[in-house]
Amino acid sequence: MITKKILKVGLGVIIFSFILRAQISTISTAAMSDHGNFDFKEYLNKPRIALTFDDGPHQFFTSEILKVLEREGARATFFVVGKQVKIFPELLQEIARSGNEIGNHTYNHYNLTMLDEAQINFEIKSNEELIKRVTSLTPRFFRPPGGHYNYKVVEAAKDNGEDMALWSIHPRDTDRPQVEYILQKVLNNVEDQSVILLHSGVEQTLEALPQLIRELRKKGYRLVTLSELDGKSS
């Protein structure tokens, strides 16, 4: 079943479809051990948000992000670029083994609105096929580089069976701001169903991530994949 979600990006309203996938989120044994009287039903009913990481996989950064997610009992969605997957296929396999989700971020990371239909289709399809070859997984979601899209991009994603997923919070981590800026930008704007855009190859993002997860938890949020986020409402 396909559901519709609306994400606010800048001043615009972006409508995109999610494929419903009912899942029960897992949390690490370490995280559970911190709570002797763990209430699983209460945990499942917490408001949910999705962390997403674009532009990987990156040498060093991707593995370190995965370590933080595992240690903190969180999961995320990684929108990967085909030319990076070609260089680091083992890192894509590591993402898949860890239980995190993999999304399609095109093969070359071009601005798709500058391409014709055949080129757009190549960017989406070639990366999808590469992801499948490396992991045996088919990405459910597609994110256009830079959030740039038009009618041709939306139709190409649909033709390839992928739903376009944008974001609602972007702390501009690619500008390499201070860690505190990243934290406050997210924490001051987060709400139930937020989709947070971060990037895999940014040192400040990696530094901020452990505290960000803990502060989001203090606010009562559960960190899940996009498929799990979509499964909350139909």
N, C-alpha and C positions, 0 to 999 in steps of 0.2 A: 504494500500500500504506500502510496506517495502522499506526503504531507507538505504543507506550505508554511514557510516561516518568513518573517520580515526582520531584516537587520538594518539598523540605522548606520550609515557610513557618511561621515561629514554631515551635510545638510540634506542629503538625499535619503530616500527610502528604497532599500534594495530587496526585491522579492526573489526568493530562490526556493527550490524544492529539496526536501530531504527524503531519502528512502527509509521507511520505518524498519528498524531492526531491534527487536526486543532483546536486551541483554541485561544481565545482572553484573554490576561492576564488582571487581575484586579489589581488596586492599591487602597490603603486605602484612605478613605475620608480625613484623616489627611494629607496625602501626597499631595492630589490634592488641598487642601485648601491653601497650601503654594505657589501655582501658579495660580494667578487670571485668566490669559489668557491661560489656559491649552489647548495645541494643541494635541488632541488624535491621530490624524493621524501621526504627527511627533513622538509621543511617541511610536507608534507601529512600526515605521520604524527604531528605534534605534538599534544598534548592541546588540546582546543578549548573555548572558552567564548564566551558570547554577551553582548554589551553591548546593553541595550535602553533606549530613551528614551521616556518617556510624556508625554502632555498637549500635545504640539505640534500643528501647527507654530507656532513663536513667532517674531515679528519679531526680528531680530538673532541670537538664540541658536541657532536651527536652522541658519542659514547658517554660523555660526561653528563649531558642532559638526561640520558636514559638512567644513569646511576642515581641522579637526584630524584627522578620520578619514582624509581623503585624504592629508594630509601624512605621517601616521604609517602609512599602508598598512593600515588596519583597516576593517572594515565592521560595521554594527550594524543593529538592527531598531527602527524608529520606530513606536510605537503612537499613532496620531493621533486627535484629537477632531474630530468633524464641524463643530462651530461654529467651530473654529479654521481648518479647511480652507476653510470658506466665506469667511473673511476673507483668508487667505493661500494661495490655490490655487497660485500660482507657486512657493511654498516646497515644497509637496507634490510638484510636478513636479521640483523640484531634487533632492529625496530620491530620486525614482525614477530620474532621469538619472544619479545618482552611483553606482548599483549597490547602494545600501542597500535594506533590505527595509521594507515598509510593513505595519503591522498595524492592526486595528480596535480602537479604544478607546471606542466608542459615539459618539453624536452630541452629547449634552449633558453627559456626565460625571456622571450621576446614580448614586447607590447603587442598583443594579438590584434588590437584595433588597427594596426598598421599593415596587417597581412591580408591576403585574399583567402577565400574559403578553403582552397586546397591546402594552403600553408597552415591555416588554423587547424584543420583536421589532422595534418601531419604532426603538429606539435602535441596535440592531445593524444592521438591514437598511438604514436610511436612510443611515448612515455608509458602509456597504459600497457602496451605489449611488453615493454622492458620490465616493468614492475611485475607483471605476471610471470615472465621467464625467471626472474631472480627469486621470487617469493611464492609463486603459485597462487597469489592473491590478486583479485581484481579490485581496483580502487572504486569506492562508491561515490566519492566526492572529487570535484575539480575546482581549483581556485586559479583564476587568471592572474598572471604576474602583475603586481602593482594595483590589482583590483580593476584594471582596464578591461572593459568589455563593451560589446555592442550586440545588435541582434544576431549577427553572424556567429559571434562567439557563443552566445546562449544556445543557438540552434546546433552548433557543432558539438557542444557538450552533451546536449540532449540526444543527438544522433549516435553518440558514442556510449550512451547509457549511463552518463555521470551527471550528478546534480551539482550545480554551481553553488559554492559555499564561500561567502565573504566573511565579514567580521563586524563586531560592534564596538570593540575597544582596540586601539592601536597606540601604544606608548612611544612610537617613533624610535624604537630601539636601534634601527639602522643608522640613526644620527649619532650613535654612541654617547647618549646622555649619561649623567650620573645615575648610579644604581637607585638612589633615593627618588629620582624623577620617575623612573620606570615603576617603582613600587607605588608611588602616590597616584600616578596617572591611572593605573589599574584599580587600585583600592578605592579611589574616590568616585569611580564611575561604574563599578561592577554592580550587577543585579542578576536576578534569576534568569537563566538562559543566555547569559552573555557569552560571546565568542571572542576570545582574546588573541590577537595577532602578535606573535613574537617571531624571532628569526634564529636559526640554528647556529649561525657563525658569528655571533656577537658576544664578546667577552662579558660585557656588562649585564647582558641577559642571563648568562650562566651564573654570574655572581649574585644576581637578584633572585634567582629562581627558588632556592630553598626558603628564604624568608617570605617570598611572595606566596608560596603554597601554604606555609604555616599561617600567615595573616588571613588568607582566604578561608582557611579552615576555621579560624577564630570567628570569622564573620558568619560561619554556619554553612559554607558551601562545600559541595562534593565535586571533585574534579574528574571529569569523564571524557570519553571520546565523543566526536560529533555524532556517531551512530547512536550512542547511548543518550546523548542530549536529545536527539530527535525522538527517541523512544518514549520520552516523558509525556508527549501529548500527540494526539492524532488529529 
